[in-house]
Amino acid sequence: MYLADHPAVAGLRAWQAELTAIRRTLHATPELGFEEHATAELVARQLHAYGVDEVHRGIGQTGLVGVIRGERHGSGRTIGLRADMDALPLAEENGFAHRSTVPGRMHACGHDGHTAMLLGAARWLARTRRFDGAVHLIFQPGEEGYAGARAMIQDGLFERFPCDAVYAMHNWPGLPTGTIAVKPGPMMAAADRVTITIEGKGGHGAHAYLAIDPVVVAAHVITAAQTIVSRNVGPLDSAVVSLCSIQAGHPQAMSVIPREAVVTGTVRSFRAQTQDMIEARLTQLAEQVAAGFGARARVEYERMYPATVNSRAEALFGAEVAEELVGAERTIRDLEPSMGAEDFAFMLEKRPGAYFRIGQGGAESGCFLHNPRYDFNDEILPLGAALFVRLAERAMPP
């Protein structure tokens, strides 16, 4: 397990029961993006109870920001600490007492734990205030596909609450409990949505020669798209093109060739140049393959989340803080980036900062993130809170 004798970790462990109760309350009452009204109410209530100086609500719809000023704040230094609050549209299959009480909604990614960890940090920082500057506690809505970080930024987040640097973390079942991973450069990939609409000519399945079959065209487009990465992306770069759905015709209309087929999928990449190339190649390929069959293809390419890229100085600083808490042997500085996406990327586009992964174990059981049997590991609540605390205290020493 992680080092128990660091004062911040040990002190926060004294509040383990309270943090666990908060986390499990959030788990039992999950809310989707921009619907986190009860969650925001709980967060605001706790921040007020902890003596946070200011609590601002309604930022990016359901987001909140708490402000804590240090025992000194004449330096003008500021830091942002961010936690996401939303759940997923997933039916929980767990049987424990704190399972979701909302049908079809579940905290299957651990945002309940992230929120509880930042609340623990808020309580510690508001009580001790051993820093010179201001901490901005960012409780963000809508991370799961709603771009809640972008919504908060567009609502004036960094103008109203300046941040010299901003930090966030995510639990990671694939890492041993109590490890912390952070590195300069890419941590998560950019996520793009692709919709390819193929227009052919409907007809009777028995007289296919009189039709232009969009299903056949879609099949060729899907197959051809698999060459984009293998024949266009350098071996030292990384990208994924996954066309995951095709909608055409009706299952009961076995002899009807439809007029239209719609293919949807996702593209993941780390570099803007790679992203540009894939968009151009996929558009060109779909249009020209379709034209070869006498059909037409229209490609809609939506850039949803940019890549999550840690700034070098802040990532190296974060690794030092992690090593202080858990030791060098449990601080991972060379973790392979994930092809998953994270909308904290929008904040890192605007401010320097770093995104951490904090190990919670459990992947060996096959229960990873976004799994209907997932649950956050409450054992790491004090460690995550302590990481937030020490980032603030060390970045703004009194």
LUMDRENZA-202311 format. One record per residue (C-alpha): residue number from 0; residue in three letters; z, y, x. Coordinates in Angstrom, 1 decimal. Layout:
N
<pt NUM,"ala",<Z,Y,X>>
...
end
This chain:
398
<pt 0,"met",<0.0,0.0,0.0>>
<pt 1,"tyr",<-0.3,3.6,1.1>>
<pt 2,"leu",<2.4,5.4,3.1>>
<pt 3,"ala",<5.5,6.0,1.0>>
<pt 4,"asp",<7.4,8.3,3.2>>
<pt 5,"his",<5.2,11.4,3.0>>
<pt 6,"pro",<7.3,14.0,1.0>>
<pt 7,"ala",<4.6,14.9,-1.4>>
<pt 8,"val",<3.8,11.2,-2.3>>
<pt 9,"ala",<7.5,10.3,-2.5>>
<pt 10,"gly",<8.3,13.4,-4.6>>
<pt 11,"leu",<5.5,12.7,-7.0>>
<pt 12,"arg",<6.4,9.1,-7.3>>
<pt 13,"ala",<9.7,10.3,-8.8>>
<pt 14,"trp",<7.6,11.5,-11.7>>
<pt 15,"gln",<5.6,8.2,-12.0>>
<pt 16,"ala",<6.9,7.3,-15.4>>
<pt 17,"glu",<6.0,10.7,-16.9>>
<pt 18,"leu",<2.6,10.7,-15.3>>
<pt 19,"thr",<2.0,7.2,-16.6>>
<pt 20,"ala",<3.0,8.1,-20.1>>
<pt 21,"ile",<0.6,11.1,-20.1>>
<pt 22,"arg",<-2.2,9.0,-18.7>>
<pt 23,"arg",<-1.7,6.2,-21.3>>
<pt 24,"thr",<-1.5,8.8,-24.2>>
<pt 25,"leu",<-4.8,10.1,-23.1>>
<pt 26,"his",<-6.2,6.6,-22.8>>
<pt 27,"ala",<-5.2,5.8,-26.4>>
<pt 28,"thr",<-6.8,8.9,-27.8>>
<pt 29,"pro",<-10.2,9.2,-26.0>>
<pt 30,"glu",<-12.6,12.1,-26.8>>
<pt 31,"leu",<-16.3,12.5,-25.9>>
<pt 32,"gly",<-17.8,15.5,-24.1>>
<pt 33,"phe",<-17.2,18.9,-25.7>>
<pt 34,"glu",<-14.9,17.2,-28.3>>
<pt 35,"glu",<-11.8,17.1,-26.0>>
<pt 36,"his",<-9.7,19.3,-28.4>>
<pt 37,"ala",<-6.6,17.1,-28.5>>
<pt 38,"thr",<-6.9,16.4,-24.7>>
<pt 39,"ala",<-7.1,20.1,-24.0>>
<pt 40,"glu",<-4.1,20.8,-26.3>>
<pt 41,"leu",<-2.0,18.2,-24.3>>
<pt 42,"val",<-3.1,19.6,-21.0>>
<pt 43,"ala",<-2.3,23.2,-22.0>>
<pt 44,"arg",<1.1,22.1,-23.4>>
<pt 45,"gln",<2.0,20.4,-20.1>>
<pt 46,"leu",<0.8,23.3,-18.0>>
<pt 47,"his",<2.9,25.7,-19.9>>
<pt 48,"ala",<5.9,23.4,-19.6>>
<pt 49,"tyr",<5.4,23.1,-15.9>>
<pt 50,"gly",<5.5,26.9,-15.5>>
<pt 51,"val",<1.9,27.5,-14.5>>
<pt 52,"asp",<1.3,31.2,-14.3>>
<pt 53,"glu",<-1.8,31.4,-16.6>>
<pt 54,"val",<-3.6,29.0,-18.8>>
<pt 55,"his",<-7.1,29.9,-19.9>>
<pt 56,"arg",<-8.8,27.8,-22.6>>
<pt 57,"gly",<-12.3,27.6,-24.1>>
<pt 58,"ile",<-14.2,27.7,-20.8>>
<pt 59,"gly",<-17.4,25.7,-21.1>>
<pt 60,"gln",<-16.4,25.0,-24.7>>
<pt 61,"thr",<-13.3,22.7,-24.3>>
<pt 62,"gly",<-12.5,23.3,-20.6>>
<pt 63,"leu",<-9.3,24.8,-19.3>>
<pt 64,"val",<-8.2,26.6,-16.1>>
<pt 65,"gly",<-4.6,26.9,-15.0>>
<pt 66,"val",<-3.7,29.5,-12.3>>
<pt 67,"ile",<-0.7,29.0,-9.9>>
<pt 68,"arg",<0.1,31.8,-7.4>>
<pt 69,"gly",<1.9,30.9,-4.3>>
<pt 70,"glu",<5.2,32.3,-2.9>>
<pt 71,"arg",<2.8,34.7,-1.2>>
<pt 72,"his",<-0.7,35.6,-2.4>>
<pt 73,"gly",<-1.6,38.6,-0.4>>
<pt 74,"ser",<-4.1,36.7,1.6>>
<pt 75,"gly",<-6.5,36.5,-1.3>>
<pt 76,"arg",<-7.3,32.9,-0.6>>
<pt 77,"thr",<-8.2,30.6,-3.5>>
<pt 78,"ile",<-8.9,26.9,-4.0>>
<pt 79,"gly",<-10.2,25.0,-7.0>>
<pt 80,"leu",<-9.0,21.5,-7.9>>
<pt 81,"arg",<-11.0,19.8,-10.6>>
<pt 82,"ala",<-10.4,16.9,-13.0>>
<pt 83,"asp",<-12.7,15.6,-15.7>>
<pt 84,"met",<-11.3,14.9,-19.2>>
<pt 85,"asp",<-13.9,13.1,-21.3>>
<pt 86,"ala",<-14.3,9.5,-22.4>>
<pt 87,"leu",<-17.3,7.2,-23.1>>
<pt 88,"pro",<-19.0,6.0,-26.3>>
<pt 89,"leu",<-17.8,2.4,-25.6>>
<pt 90,"ala",<-15.7,0.0,-27.7>>
<pt 91,"glu",<-12.7,-1.1,-25.7>>
<pt 92,"glu",<-11.9,-4.8,-25.4>>
<pt 93,"asn",<-8.5,-4.6,-23.9>>
<pt 94,"gly",<-5.4,-5.8,-25.8>>
<pt 95,"phe",<-2.6,-3.8,-24.1>>
<pt 96,"ala",<-0.4,-1.3,-26.1>>
<pt 97,"his",<-2.2,1.8,-24.9>>
<pt 98,"arg",<-5.7,0.7,-25.7>>
<pt 99,"ser",<-8.0,3.1,-27.5>>
<pt 100,"thr",<-7.1,3.9,-31.1>>
<pt 101,"val",<-10.6,5.5,-31.7>>
<pt 102,"pro",<-13.3,3.0,-32.6>>
<pt 103,"gly",<-16.3,3.2,-30.3>>
<pt 104,"arg",<-14.5,5.5,-27.8>>
<pt 105,"met",<-12.9,4.5,-24.5>>
<pt 106,"his",<-11.7,5.9,-21.3>>
<pt 107,"ala",<-13.7,3.4,-19.3>>
<pt 108,"cys",<-14.2,5.6,-16.2>>
<pt 109,"gly",<-10.6,6.8,-15.5>>
<pt 110,"his",<-10.9,10.4,-16.5>>
<pt 111,"asp",<-7.5,10.0,-18.2>>
<pt 112,"gly",<-6.1,9.2,-14.7>>
<pt 113,"his",<-7.8,12.1,-13.1>>
<pt 114,"thr",<-6.4,14.5,-15.7>>
<pt 115,"ala",<-2.9,13.0,-15.2>>
<pt 116,"met",<-3.1,13.4,-11.4>>
<pt 117,"leu",<-4.1,17.0,-11.6>>
<pt 118,"leu",<-1.2,17.6,-14.1>>
<pt 119,"gly",<1.1,16.0,-11.5>>
<pt 120,"ala",<-0.2,18.3,-8.8>>
<pt 121,"ala",<0.2,21.3,-11.2>>
<pt 122,"arg",<3.9,20.5,-11.7>>
<pt 123,"trp",<4.6,20.1,-8.0>>
<pt 124,"leu",<2.7,23.3,-7.0>>
<pt 125,"ala",<4.3,25.4,-9.7>>
<pt 126,"arg",<7.7,24.2,-8.7>>
<pt 127,"thr",<7.3,24.6,-4.9>>
<pt 128,"arg",<4.7,27.3,-4.4>>
<pt 129,"arg",<4.6,26.7,-0.6>>
<pt 130,"phe",<1.2,28.4,-0.1>>
<pt 131,"asp",<-0.3,31.9,0.3>>
<pt 132,"gly",<-3.0,32.3,-2.3>>
<pt 133,"ala",<-3.9,31.0,-5.7>>
<pt 134,"val",<-4.7,27.5,-7.0>>
<pt 135,"his",<-7.2,27.2,-9.8>>
<pt 136,"leu",<-6.7,24.0,-11.8>>
<pt 137,"ile",<-10.0,23.1,-13.4>>
<pt 138,"phe",<-9.9,20.7,-16.3>>
<pt 139,"gln",<-13.5,20.0,-17.1>>
<pt 140,"pro",<-15.1,18.7,-20.3>>
<pt 141,"gly",<-18.2,16.6,-20.7>>
<pt 142,"glu",<-18.8,15.0,-17.3>>
<pt 143,"glu",<-20.4,11.9,-18.9>>
<pt 144,"gly",<-23.9,13.1,-19.4>>
<pt 145,"tyr",<-23.1,16.5,-20.9>>
<pt 146,"ala",<-23.1,18.6,-17.7>>
<pt 147,"gly",<-19.7,20.1,-18.5>>
<pt 148,"ala",<-19.4,21.5,-15.0>>
<pt 149,"arg",<-22.6,23.5,-15.5>>
<pt 150,"ala",<-21.3,24.7,-18.8>>
<pt 151,"met",<-18.1,26.0,-17.2>>
<pt 152,"ile",<-20.1,27.7,-14.4>>
<pt 153,"gln",<-22.4,29.3,-17.0>>
<pt 154,"asp",<-19.3,30.5,-18.8>>
<pt 155,"gly",<-18.2,32.5,-15.7>>
<pt 156,"leu",<-15.9,29.9,-14.0>>
<pt 157,"phe",<-16.3,31.1,-10.5>>
<pt 158,"glu",<-16.5,34.8,-11.4>>
<pt 159,"arg",<-13.3,34.7,-13.3>>
<pt 160,"phe",<-11.5,32.2,-11.0>>
<pt 161,"pro",<-12.9,32.6,-7.5>>
<pt 162,"cys",<-12.7,29.5,-5.3>>
<pt 163,"asp",<-13.1,29.6,-1.5>>
<pt 164,"ala",<-13.6,25.8,-1.8>>
<pt 165,"val",<-13.4,23.3,-4.6>>
<pt 166,"tyr",<-12.3,19.7,-4.6>>
<pt 167,"ala",<-12.5,16.7,-6.9>>
<pt 168,"met",<-11.8,13.0,-6.7>>
<pt 169,"his",<-12.8,9.8,-8.6>>
<pt 170,"asn",<-11.0,6.5,-8.7>>
<pt 171,"trp",<-12.9,3.6,-7.2>>
<pt 172,"pro",<-12.2,-0.1,-8.1>>
<pt 173,"gly",<-14.4,-1.2,-5.2>>
<pt 174,"leu",<-11.9,0.2,-2.7>>
<pt 175,"pro",<-8.5,-1.3,-1.9>>
<pt 176,"thr",<-5.6,0.4,-3.7>>
<pt 177,"gly",<-4.3,3.5,-1.8>>
<pt 178,"thr",<-7.4,4.1,0.4>>
<pt 179,"ile",<-9.2,7.5,0.3>>
<pt 180,"ala",<-12.8,7.9,1.2>>
<pt 181,"val",<-14.6,11.2,2.0>>
<pt 182,"lys",<-17.5,12.2,4.3>>
<pt 183,"pro",<-19.8,15.1,4.9>>
<pt 184,"gly",<-23.2,15.0,3.2>>
<pt 185,"pro",<-24.3,13.0,0.1>>
<pt 186,"met",<-21.6,11.1,-1.9>>
<pt 187,"met",<-23.5,10.6,-5.2>>
<pt 188,"ala",<-27.2,10.7,-6.1>>
<pt 189,"ala",<-29.1,13.1,-8.3>>
<pt 190,"ala",<-29.7,11.7,-11.8>>
<pt 191,"asp",<-33.0,12.4,-13.6>>
<pt 192,"arg",<-34.2,11.2,-17.0>>
<pt 193,"val",<-37.8,10.2,-17.5>>
<pt 194,"thr",<-39.6,9.8,-20.8>>
<pt 195,"ile",<-43.2,8.6,-20.7>>
<pt 196,"thr",<-45.1,8.8,-24.1>>
<pt 197,"ile",<-48.3,6.8,-24.1>>
<pt 198,"glu",<-50.8,7.5,-26.9>>
<pt 199,"gly",<-53.4,4.8,-27.6>>
<pt 200,"lys",<-55.2,3.8,-30.8>>
<pt 201,"gly",<-53.6,1.5,-33.3>>
<pt 202,"gly",<-55.2,-1.5,-34.8>>
<pt 203,"his",<-55.1,-5.1,-35.9>>
<pt 204,"gly",<-53.8,-7.6,-33.4>>
<pt 205,"ala",<-56.7,-9.9,-34.4>>
<pt 206,"his",<-59.2,-7.3,-33.5>>
<pt 207,"ala",<-57.6,-5.8,-30.3>>
<pt 208,"tyr",<-61.0,-4.8,-28.9>>
<pt 209,"leu",<-61.2,-2.1,-31.6>>
<pt 210,"ala",<-57.8,-0.6,-30.5>>
<pt 211,"ile",<-56.4,1.0,-27.3>>
<pt 212,"asp",<-53.1,-0.9,-26.9>>
<pt 213,"pro",<-50.3,1.4,-25.6>>
<pt 214,"val",<-48.0,-1.6,-25.0>>
<pt 215,"val",<-50.5,-3.0,-22.4>>
<pt 216,"val",<-50.7,0.4,-20.9>>
<pt 217,"ala",<-47.0,0.8,-20.8>>
<pt 218,"ala",<-46.7,-2.6,-19.0>>
<pt 219,"his",<-49.1,-1.5,-16.3>>
<pt 220,"val",<-47.3,1.9,-15.9>>
<pt 221,"ile",<-43.9,0.1,-15.5>>
<pt 222,"thr",<-45.3,-2.3,-12.9>>
<pt 223,"ala",<-47.1,0.4,-11.0>>
<pt 224,"ala",<-44.0,2.6,-10.9>>
<pt 225,"gln",<-42.2,0.0,-8.8>>
<pt 226,"thr",<-44.4,1.0,-5.9>>
<pt 227,"ile",<-43.3,4.6,-5.8>>
<pt 228,"val",<-40.2,4.0,-3.8>>
<pt 229,"ser",<-41.5,1.1,-1.7>>
<pt 230,"arg",<-44.7,3.0,-0.7>>
<pt 231,"asn",<-43.6,6.6,-0.7>>
<pt 232,"val",<-39.9,6.9,0.3>>
<pt 233,"gly",<-39.1,6.5,4.0>>
<pt 234,"pro",<-36.9,3.5,4.9>>
<pt 235,"leu",<-34.1,5.8,6.1>>
<pt 236,"asp",<-34.1,7.7,2.7>>
<pt 237,"ser",<-32.9,6.2,-0.6>>
<pt 238,"ala",<-34.2,6.4,-4.1>>
<pt 239,"val",<-34.3,4.3,-7.3>>
<pt 240,"val",<-36.9,4.4,-10.1>>
<pt 241,"ser",<-35.7,2.3,-13.1>>
<pt 242,"leu",<-37.7,2.3,-16.3>>
<pt 243,"cys",<-35.2,0.7,-18.6>>
<pt 244,"ser",<-36.5,0.9,-22.2>>
<pt 245,"ile",<-39.8,0.6,-24.1>>
<pt 246,"gln",<-40.1,1.4,-27.7>>
<pt 247,"ala",<-43.3,0.4,-29.5>>
<pt 248,"gly",<-44.3,-1.1,-32.8>>
<pt 249,"his",<-42.0,-3.1,-35.1>>
<pt 250,"pro",<-40.6,-6.6,-34.4>>
<pt 251,"gln",<-41.8,-7.8,-37.9>>
<pt 252,"ala",<-45.3,-6.4,-37.5>>
<pt 253,"met",<-46.5,-9.2,-35.3>>
<pt 254,"ser",<-50.2,-8.4,-35.8>>
<pt 255,"val",<-50.1,-4.6,-35.7>>
<pt 256,"ile",<-51.0,-2.8,-32.5>>
<pt 257,"pro",<-49.0,0.5,-32.5>>
<pt 258,"arg",<-50.5,3.9,-31.8>>
<pt 259,"glu",<-47.7,4.9,-29.4>>
<pt 260,"ala",<-45.3,3.5,-26.9>>
<pt 261,"val",<-42.4,5.4,-25.3>>
<pt 262,"val",<-40.9,4.3,-22.0>>
<pt 263,"thr",<-37.6,5.8,-20.8>>
<pt 264,"gly",<-35.7,5.5,-17.6>>
<pt 265,"thr",<-33.8,7.1,-14.7>>
<pt 266,"val",<-34.6,8.3,-11.2>>
<pt 267,"arg",<-31.9,8.6,-8.5>>
<pt 268,"ser",<-32.3,10.3,-5.2>>
<pt 269,"phe",<-30.4,12.3,-2.6>>
<pt 270,"arg",<-32.9,14.8,-1.2>>
<pt 271,"ala",<-34.7,17.5,-3.2>>
<pt 272,"gln",<-38.0,16.7,-1.4>>
<pt 273,"thr",<-37.7,13.1,-2.5>>
<pt 274,"gln",<-36.9,14.2,-6.0>>
<pt 275,"asp",<-40.0,16.4,-6.1>>
<pt 276,"met",<-42.2,13.7,-4.7>>
<pt 277,"ile",<-41.1,11.1,-7.2>>
<pt 278,"glu",<-41.6,13.5,-10.2>>
<pt 279,"ala",<-45.2,14.3,-9.0>>
<pt 280,"arg",<-46.1,10.7,-8.2>>
<pt 281,"leu",<-44.7,9.2,-11.4>>
<pt 282,"thr",<-46.5,11.9,-13.5>>
<pt 283,"gln",<-49.8,11.3,-11.7>>
<pt 284,"leu",<-49.5,7.5,-11.8>>
<pt 285,"ala",<-48.7,7.4,-15.6>>
<pt 286,"glu",<-51.5,9.8,-16.5>>
<pt 287,"gln",<-54.1,8.1,-14.4>>
<pt 288,"val",<-53.2,4.5,-15.3>>
<pt 289,"ala",<-53.3,5.5,-19.0>>
<pt 290,"ala",<-56.6,7.2,-18.5>>
<pt 291,"gly",<-58.0,4.0,-17.0>>
<pt 292,"phe",<-57.4,2.3,-20.3>>
<pt 293,"gly",<-58.7,5.1,-22.4>>
<pt 294,"ala",<-55.2,6.2,-23.4>>
<pt 295,"arg",<-53.2,9.3,-22.7>>
<pt 296,"ala",<-49.7,9.6,-21.1>>
<pt 297,"arg",<-47.3,12.5,-21.2>>
<pt 298,"val",<-44.4,12.6,-18.8>>
<pt 299,"glu",<-41.2,14.5,-19.5>>
<pt 300,"tyr",<-39.0,14.7,-16.3>>
<pt 301,"glu",<-35.6,16.1,-16.9>>
<pt 302,"arg",<-33.4,16.9,-13.9>>
<pt 303,"met",<-29.9,16.2,-15.3>>
<pt 304,"tyr",<-27.5,16.2,-12.3>>
<pt 305,"pro",<-28.2,17.3,-8.8>>
<pt 306,"ala",<-26.9,15.2,-5.8>>
<pt 307,"thr",<-23.2,15.5,-5.0>>
<pt 308,"val",<-23.3,16.7,-1.4>>
<pt 309,"asn",<-20.0,17.5,0.4>>
<pt 310,"ser",<-20.0,20.5,2.8>>
<pt 311,"arg",<-19.2,19.5,6.3>>
<pt 312,"ala",<-16.2,21.6,7.1>>
<pt 313,"glu",<-14.5,20.8,3.8>>
<pt 314,"ala",<-15.2,17.1,4.0>>
<pt 315,"leu",<-13.7,16.9,7.5>>
<pt 316,"phe",<-10.7,18.9,6.4>>
<pt 317,"gly",<-10.3,16.6,3.4>>
<pt 318,"ala",<-10.4,13.6,5.7>>
<pt 319,"glu",<-7.6,15.1,7.8>>
<pt 320,"val",<-5.5,15.6,4.6>>
<pt 321,"ala",<-6.2,12.0,3.5>>
<pt 322,"glu",<-5.2,10.7,6.9>>
<pt 323,"glu",<-1.9,12.6,6.7>>
<pt 324,"leu",<-1.1,10.8,3.4>>
<pt 325,"val",<-2.4,7.3,3.9>>
<pt 326,"gly",<-3.0,7.0,7.7>>
<pt 327,"ala",<-6.2,6.5,9.7>>
<pt 328,"glu",<-6.5,2.9,8.8>>
<pt 329,"arg",<-6.8,3.7,5.1>>
<pt 330,"thr",<-8.9,6.8,5.4>>
<pt 331,"ile",<-12.6,5.9,5.1>>
<pt 332,"arg",<-15.0,8.4,6.8>>
<pt 333,"asp",<-18.3,6.5,6.6>>
<pt 334,"leu",<-18.5,5.3,3.0>>
<pt 335,"glu",<-22.0,4.5,1.8>>
<pt 336,"pro",<-23.1,7.0,-0.9>>
<pt 337,"ser",<-23.4,5.7,-4.4>>
<pt 338,"met",<-26.6,5.9,-6.5>>
<pt 339,"gly",<-24.4,6.9,-9.5>>
<pt 340,"ala",<-24.3,10.6,-10.4>>
<pt 341,"glu",<-21.5,13.1,-10.9>>
<pt 342,"asp",<-21.7,16.6,-12.4>>
<pt 343,"phe",<-19.2,18.0,-9.9>>
<pt 344,"ala",<-22.5,18.4,-8.0>>
<pt 345,"phe",<-23.0,21.6,-10.0>>
<pt 346,"met",<-19.8,23.1,-8.5>>
<pt 347,"leu",<-20.7,22.0,-5.0>>
<pt 348,"glu",<-24.1,23.8,-5.4>>
<pt 349,"lys",<-22.1,27.0,-6.0>>
<pt 350,"arg",<-19.1,26.6,-3.7>>
<pt 351,"pro",<-18.3,24.6,-0.5>>
<pt 352,"gly",<-16.1,21.6,-1.2>>
<pt 353,"ala",<-15.7,17.9,-1.1>>
<pt 354,"tyr",<-15.6,14.9,-3.5>>
<pt 355,"phe",<-13.3,12.0,-2.7>>
<pt 356,"arg",<-13.1,8.5,-3.8>>
<pt 357,"ile",<-9.6,7.1,-4.2>>
<pt 358,"gly",<-9.2,3.3,-4.1>>
<pt 359,"gln",<-7.6,1.6,-7.1>>
<pt 360,"gly",<-8.6,-2.0,-6.6>>
<pt 361,"gly",<-9.6,-4.4,-9.3>>
<pt 362,"ala",<-13.3,-4.8,-8.6>>
<pt 363,"glu",<-12.6,-8.4,-7.5>>
<pt 364,"ser",<-12.0,-9.3,-11.1>>
<pt 365,"gly",<-15.4,-8.0,-12.1>>
<pt 366,"cys",<-14.0,-5.0,-13.9>>
<pt 367,"phe",<-15.7,-2.0,-12.6>>
<pt 368,"leu",<-16.2,1.5,-14.1>>
<pt 369,"his",<-17.8,1.7,-17.5>>
<pt 370,"asn",<-16.6,-1.8,-18.4>>
<pt 371,"pro",<-15.1,-2.4,-21.8>>
<pt 372,"arg",<-12.1,-4.1,-20.1>>
<pt 373,"tyr",<-11.5,-1.4,-17.5>>
<pt 374,"asp",<-8.2,0.4,-17.1>>
<pt 375,"phe",<-7.0,3.0,-14.6>>
<pt 376,"asn",<-4.4,1.8,-12.1>>
<pt 377,"asp",<-1.3,3.9,-12.7>>
<pt 378,"glu",<0.0,3.0,-9.2>>
<pt 379,"ile",<-2.2,5.6,-7.6>>
<pt 380,"leu",<-1.2,8.5,-9.8>>
<pt 381,"pro",<1.3,9.9,-7.3>>
<pt 382,"leu",<-1.2,9.5,-4.4>>
<pt 383,"gly",<-4.0,11.3,-6.2>>
<pt 384,"ala",<-1.6,14.1,-7.2>>
<pt 385,"ala",<-0.4,14.4,-3.7>>
<pt 386,"leu",<-3.9,14.6,-2.4>>
<pt 387,"phe",<-4.6,17.6,-4.6>>
<pt 388,"val",<-1.2,19.2,-3.6>>
<pt 389,"arg",<-1.8,18.8,0.2>>
<pt 390,"leu",<-5.4,20.2,-0.1>>
<pt 391,"ala",<-4.0,23.3,-1.6>>
<pt 392,"glu",<-1.0,23.6,0.7>>
<pt 393,"arg",<-2.9,23.0,3.9>>
<pt 394,"ala",<-5.9,25.2,3.0>>
<pt 395,"met",<-3.6,28.1,2.2>>
<pt 396,"pro",<-0.5,27.9,4.5>>
<pt 397,"pro",<2.2,30.5,3.8>>
end
